[in-house]
Amino acid sequence: MKVTEIAFCCYAVTDLPRARKFYEGVLGLNPVTVIDNKWVEYEFGSHALAIGCEPSMFKPSPDGCMAALEVEDFDGAIAELKKAEVKFRMDTYQSPVCRMAMVFDPDGNSICIHKRNAG
């Protein structure tokens, strides 16, 4: 087997309209695929992040898979999230290669806000 890319990552949500307000309103993502009231995909180049509302398939969890969203302006993104009163799982952390913070979506899933160091 040869894996060529990640097709998509998906977060389970319990209330799709509420989740869309967060992902689109707070994170500023634009939906490209919407299937009924069960699935929404947001694309970034050749990658996609999805949210799904199908309780029989999977359930939200703060300890499941986590997507790291690369942002242009890390400090600005963190300020916007705090202004929107988003709950933080981990405040800003500086590693040797990046800066990151982790937030929760409305269902308690963890999302990483990320900025690689210049270099």
Summary of the structure (lengths in Angstrom):
residues: 119
radius of gyration: 14.5
end to end distance: 33.5
largest distance: 45.2
contacts: 304
relative contact order: 0.21
helix: 18%
strand: 39%
